[in-house]
Amino acid sequence: MHSIYIWISVGLLLMLSEFMIPGFIIFFFGAATIIVGILQAIIPGVPFSIWVILTCILGTILLFVCRRFMPKSMIGTKMTGKCETDVDNDGIIGEKVQVIEKITPAQQGKVELHGSLWNASADVEIPEGTTVVILEKKNLTLIVTPL
């Protein structure tokens, strides 16, 4: 009877560890461990190795079923090495910002956006103090143009 509490405790620990380890995979094996702990209370006398195998199978099934019904949450995006500049996830495209450090085509400068300094680049020279518009964001660099 005490092993049931161990299975459920391990399952809860696995589910809680998902907060520290990203990926949302361990959670399903934690849920499977809890289910196996409950099954162990209903069906006593089954060997430990069967419970372990059942936990692995059930965790895998839960993972794949969830991937099937929640693909955007589970699969993520494909890393291609290219920056998606056409998507404005931060809502900053078109914002007006102030140049803090001179920008030249050969060297990045700095702009202030929402109280933070950002690297900025442009095709033309832009002196310090000029107001510019954000055209796009490439990684941590803003592409700007003067007004």
NUMARVO-157894 format. One record per residue: chain; x, y, z of N, C-alpha, C in turn. Coordinates in nm, 2 decimals. Layout:
N
unit:n.X:n.Y:n.Z:ca.X:ca.Y:ca.Z:c.X:c.Y:c.Z
A:X:Y:Z:X:Y:Z:X:Y:Z
...
//
This chain:
147
unit:n.X:n.Y:n.Z:ca.X:ca.Y:ca.Z:c.X:c.Y:c.Z
A:0.08:-0.12:0.00:0.00:0.00:0.00:0.09:0.13:0.00
A:0.20:0.12:0.06:0.29:0.24:0.07:0.35:0.27:-0.07
A:0.37:0.17:-0.15:0.42:0.20:-0.28:0.33:0.29:-0.37
A:0.20:0.28:-0.34:0.11:0.36:-0.41:0.14:0.51:-0.39
A:0.17:0.54:-0.26:0.20:0.68:-0.23:0.33:0.72:-0.29
A:0.42:0.63:-0.31:0.55:0.66:-0.37:0.53:0.69:-0.52
A:0.45:0.61:-0.59:0.42:0.63:-0.73:0.35:0.77:-0.75
A:0.25:0.80:-0.67:0.18:0.93:-0.68:0.27:1.05:-0.65
A:0.36:1.03:-0.55:0.45:1.14:-0.51:0.55:1.16:-0.63
A:0.61:1.05:-0.68:0.70:1.07:-0.80:0.63:1.13:-0.91
A:0.50:1.10:-0.94:0.43:1.16:-1.05:0.41:1.31:-1.03
A:0.38:1.35:-0.90:0.36:1.49:-0.87:0.49:1.56:-0.89
A:0.60:1.50:-0.84:0.74:1.57:-0.86:0.77:1.58:-1.01
A:0.74:1.48:-1.09:0.77:1.50:-1.23:0.68:1.61:-1.29
A:0.56:1.62:-1.25:0.47:1.72:-1.31:0.52:1.86:-1.26
A:0.56:1.87:-1.14:0.61:2.00:-1.09:0.75:2.04:-1.15
A:0.83:1.94:-1.18:0.96:1.96:-1.24:0.94:2.03:-1.38
A:0.83:2.02:-1.44:0.80:2.08:-1.57:0.82:2.23:-1.56
A:0.80:2.29:-1.44:0.82:2.43:-1.43:0.96:2.47:-1.44
A:1.05:2.38:-1.41:1.20:2.41:-1.41:1.26:2.36:-1.54
A:1.21:2.26:-1.60:1.27:2.21:-1.72:1.17:2.23:-1.84
A:1.20:2.32:-1.93:1.10:2.35:-2.04:1.09:2.23:-2.13
A:0.98:2.23:-2.20:0.95:2.13:-2.30:0.82:2.06:-2.30
A:0.75:2.07:-2.18:0.62:2.01:-2.16:0.61:1.87:-2.21
A:0.71:1.79:-2.17:0.71:1.64:-2.20:0.71:1.56:-2.07
A:0.78:1.60:-1.97:0.79:1.53:-1.84:0.66:1.53:-1.77
A:0.58:1.63:-1.80:0.44:1.64:-1.74:0.36:1.51:-1.76
A:0.37:1.47:-1.89:0.28:1.35:-1.93:0.33:1.22:-1.86
A:0.46:1.21:-1.84:0.51:1.09:-1.77:0.48:1.10:-1.62
A:0.47:1.22:-1.57:0.42:1.24:-1.43:0.28:1.20:-1.42
A:0.20:1.24:-1.51:0.05:1.20:-1.51:0.04:1.05:-1.53
A:0.12:0.99:-1.61:0.12:0.84:-1.63:0.16:0.78:-1.50
A:0.25:0.83:-1.43:0.30:0.77:-1.30:0.19:0.78:-1.20
A:0.11:0.89:-1.19:0.00:0.90:-1.10:-0.11:0.80:-1.14
A:-0.14:0.79:-1.26:-0.24:0.69:-1.31:-0.20:0.55:-1.27
A:-0.07:0.51:-1.29:-0.02:0.38:-1.25:-0.03:0.36:-1.10
A:0.00:0.46:-1.02:-0.02:0.45:-0.88:-0.16:0.42:-0.84
A:-0.25:0.49:-0.90:-0.40:0.46:-0.88:-0.43:0.32:-0.92
A:-0.38:0.28:-1.04:-0.41:0.14:-1.08:-0.35:0.04:-0.99
A:-0.24:0.07:-0.93:-0.17:-0.02:-0.84:-0.26:-0.04:-0.71
A:-0.34:0.06:-0.68:-0.43:0.04:-0.56:-0.55:-0.05:-0.60
A:-0.59:-0.04:-0.73:-0.70:-0.12:-0.78:-0.66:-0.27:-0.80
A:-0.54:-0.28:-0.86:-0.49:-0.42:-0.91:-0.36:-0.45:-0.83
A:-0.37:-0.50:-0.71:-0.25:-0.53:-0.63:-0.18:-0.66:-0.68
A:-0.06:-0.67:-0.65:0.01:-0.80:-0.68:0.08:-0.81:-0.82
A:0.08:-0.70:-0.89:0.14:-0.70:-1.02:0.29:-0.66:-1.00
A:0.38:-0.73:-1.07:0.52:-0.71:-1.05:0.56:-0.56:-1.09
A:0.66:-0.51:-1.01:0.71:-0.38:-1.03:0.75:-0.35:-1.18
A:0.82:-0.44:-1.24:0.86:-0.42:-1.38:0.75:-0.39:-1.48
A:0.63:-0.46:-1.45:0.51:-0.43:-1.53:0.46:-0.29:-1.52
A:0.47:-0.24:-1.39:0.42:-0.10:-1.36:0.52:0.00:-1.43
A:0.64:-0.03:-1.43:0.74:0.06:-1.50:0.72:0.06:-1.65
A:0.70:-0.05:-1.71:0.67:-0.06:-1.85:0.54:0.01:-1.88
A:0.44:-0.01:-1.80:0.31:0.05:-1.82:0.32:0.20:-1.81
A:0.40:0.25:-1.72:0.42:0.40:-1.70:0.48:0.45:-1.83
A:0.58:0.39:-1.88:0.65:0.44:-2.01:0.55:0.44:-2.12
A:0.48:0.33:-2.14:0.38:0.32:-2.25:0.27:0.43:-2.23
A:0.22:0.44:-2.12:0.11:0.54:-2.09:0.16:0.68:-2.11
A:0.28:0.71:-2.06:0.33:0.84:-2.08:0.35:0.88:-2.22
A:0.40:0.78:-2.30:0.42:0.80:-2.44:0.29:0.83:-2.51
A:0.19:0.75:-2.48:0.05:0.76:-2.54:0.00:0.90:-2.51
A:0.01:0.94:-2.38:-0.04:1.07:-2.34:0.03:1.18:-2.42
A:0.16:1.17:-2.43:0.23:1.27:-2.50:0.19:1.28:-2.65
A:0.18:1.17:-2.72:0.14:1.17:-2.86:-0.01:1.22:-2.88
A:-0.10:1.18:-2.79:-0.24:1.22:-2.80:-0.24:1.37:-2.78
A:-0.17:1.43:-2.69:-0.17:1.57:-2.66:-0.11:1.64:-2.78
A:0.00:1.59:-2.84:0.06:1.65:-2.96:-0.04:1.65:-3.08
A:-0.13:1.55:-3.08:-0.23:1.54:-3.19:-0.33:1.65:-3.17
A:-0.38:1.68:-3.05:-0.49:1.77:-3.03:-0.44:1.92:-2.99
A:-0.31:1.93:-2.96:-0.26:2.07:-2.93:-0.13:2.09:-3.00
A:-0.12:2.08:-3.14:0.00:2.08:-3.21:0.08:2.21:-3.19
A:0.02:2.33:-3.18:0.09:2.45:-3.17:0.16:2.46:-3.03
A:0.10:2.41:-2.93:0.16:2.42:-2.80:0.27:2.31:-2.78
A:0.26:2.21:-2.85:0.35:2.10:-2.83:0.47:2.09:-2.93
A:0.46:2.12:-3.05:0.56:2.10:-3.15:0.66:2.22:-3.16
A:0.62:2.34:-3.14:0.71:2.45:-3.15:0.73:2.49:-3.30
A:0.83:2.57:-3.32:0.86:2.61:-3.46:0.99:2.56:-3.50
A:1.01:2.55:-3.63:1.13:2.49:-3.69:1.24:2.60:-3.70
A:1.35:2.57:-3.65:1.47:2.66:-3.66:1.53:2.65:-3.79
A:1.53:2.76:-3.87:1.59:2.76:-4.00:1.72:2.84:-4.01
A:1.75:2.92:-3.90:1.87:3.00:-3.91:1.83:3.14:-3.97
A:1.71:3.16:-4.01:1.67:3.28:-4.07:1.58:3.35:-3.97
A:1.59:3.48:-3.97:1.50:3.56:-3.88:1.37:3.59:-3.95
A:1.26:3.57:-3.88:1.13:3.60:-3.93:1.10:3.75:-3.91
A:1.14:3.83:-4.01:1.13:3.98:-4.00:0.99:4.03:-4.03
A:0.91:3.94:-4.10:0.78:3.99:-4.14:0.67:3.98:-4.03
A:0.71:3.91:-3.92:0.62:3.90:-3.81:0.66:3.99:-3.70
A:0.56:4.07:-3.65:0.59:4.17:-3.55:0.54:4.12:-3.41
A:0.61:4.02:-3.36:0.56:3.96:-3.23:0.57:4.06:-3.11
A:0.66:4.16:-3.12:0.67:4.25:-3.01:0.58:4.38:-3.03
A:0.52:4.40:-3.14:0.44:4.51:-3.17:0.52:4.64:-3.18
A:0.65:4.63:-3.22:0.73:4.75:-3.23:0.75:4.81:-3.37
A:0.71:4.73:-3.47:0.73:4.78:-3.61:0.65:4.91:-3.62
A:0.71:5.01:-3.68:0.64:5.14:-3.70:0.65:5.23:-3.58
A:0.71:5.19:-3.47:0.72:5.28:-3.36:0.83:5.38:-3.38
A:0.81:5.50:-3.33:0.92:5.61:-3.34:1.00:5.60:-3.22
A:1.14:5.61:-3.24:1.23:5.60:-3.13:1.34:5.70:-3.15
A:1.41:5.73:-3.05:1.52:5.83:-3.05:1.65:5.77:-3.06
A:1.74:5.82:-3.15:1.88:5.77:-3.17:1.96:5.83:-3.05
A:2.02:5.74:-2.98:2.11:5.77:-2.87:2.25:5.78:-2.91
A:2.29:5.69:-3.00:2.43:5.68:-3.04:2.43:5.68:-3.20
A:2.51:5.76:-3.26:2.51:5.77:-3.41:2.51:5.64:-3.48
A:2.42:5.63:-3.59:2.41:5.51:-3.67:2.47:5.54:-3.81
A:2.56:5.45:-3.85:2.61:5.46:-3.99:2.59:5.33:-4.06
A:2.59:5.33:-4.20:2.57:5.21:-4.27:2.68:5.10:-4.23
A:2.80:5.15:-4.19:2.91:5.05:-4.16:2.90:5.01:-4.01
A:2.84:5.09:-3.92:2.84:5.06:-3.78:2.71:5.08:-3.72
A:2.67:4.99:-3.63:2.55:5.00:-3.56:2.55:5.11:-3.46
A:2.44:5.17:-3.43:2.43:5.27:-3.32:2.33:5.22:-3.21
A:2.28:5.31:-3.13:2.19:5.27:-3.03:2.06:5.36:-3.04
A:1.95:5.30:-3.01:1.82:5.37:-3.00:1.76:5.34:-2.86
A:1.67:5.43:-2.82:1.60:5.40:-2.69:1.46:5.36:-2.73
A:1.42:5.24:-2.68:1.28:5.19:-2.70:1.23:5.15:-2.57
A:1.12:5.21:-2.53:1.05:5.18:-2.40:1.15:5.18:-2.28
A:1.24:5.27:-2.28:1.34:5.29:-2.17:1.46:5.20:-2.18
A:1.47:5.12:-2.28:1.58:5.03:-2.30:1.66:5.07:-2.42
A:1.80:5.04:-2.41:1.88:5.07:-2.53:1.89:4.95:-2.62
A:1.87:4.97:-2.75:1.87:4.86:-2.85:1.98:4.90:-2.95
A:2.04:4.79:-3.01:2.13:4.81:-3.12:2.04:4.84:-3.24
A:2.09:4.93:-3.33:2.01:4.97:-3.44:2.11:4.99:-3.56
A:2.05:4.96:-3.68:2.13:4.98:-3.80:2.04:5.04:-3.90
A:2.11:5.11:-4.00:2.03:5.18:-4.11:2.12:5.18:-4.23
A:2.05:5.21:-4.34:2.13:5.22:-4.47:2.19:5.36:-4.49
A:2.15:5.45:-4.41:2.20:5.59:-4.42:2.26:5.63:-4.28
A:2.34:5.73:-4.28:2.39:5.78:-4.15:2.29:5.86:-4.08
A:2.27:5.84:-3.96:2.17:5.90:-3.87:2.24:5.96:-3.75
A:2.23:6.09:-3.73:2.30:6.15:-3.62:2.22:6.13:-3.49
A:2.30:6.14:-3.38:2.24:6.13:-3.24:2.13:6.23:-3.22
A:2.02:6.20:-3.16:1.91:6.29:-3.13:1.80:6.28:-3.23
A:1.82:6.21:-3.34:1.72:6.21:-3.45:1.61:6.11:-3.41
A:1.49:6.14:-3.45:1.38:6.05:-3.43:1.37:5.96:-3.56
A:1.36:5.83:-3.54:1.36:5.73:-3.65:1.24:5.64:-3.63
A:1.20:5.57:-3.73:1.09:5.47:-3.73:1.15:5.33:-3.74
A:1.10:5.24:-3.66:1.15:5.10:-3.67:1.08:5.03:-3.79
A:1.17:4.98:-3.88:1.12:4.91:-4.00:1.10:4.76:-3.97
A:1.20:4.70:-3.90:1.20:4.56:-3.87:1.29:4.53:-3.76
A:1.29:4.41:-3.71:1.37:4.36:-3.60:1.44:4.23:-3.65
A:1.57:4.23:-3.65:1.65:4.11:-3.68:1.72:4.07:-3.55
A:1.68:3.96:-3.50:1.74:3.92:-3.37:1.73:4.03:-3.27
A:1.84:4.08:-3.22:1.83:4.19:-3.12:1.87:4.32:-3.18
A:1.87:4.34:-3.31:1.90:4.46:-3.38:1.77:4.52:-3.45
A:1.75:4.65:-3.43:1.64:4.71:-3.49:1.69:4.78:-3.62
A:1.62:4.76:-3.73:1.64:4.83:-3.85:1.56:4.95:-3.86
A:1.62:5.07:-3.87:1.54:5.19:-3.86:1.57:5.28:-3.98
A:1.48:5.38:-4.00:1.50:5.48:-4.10:1.45:5.61:-4.05
A:1.52:5.72:-4.09:1.48:5.85:-4.04:1.34:5.89:-4.09
A:1.27:5.98:-4.01:1.14:6.03:-4.05:1.15:6.12:-4.17
//
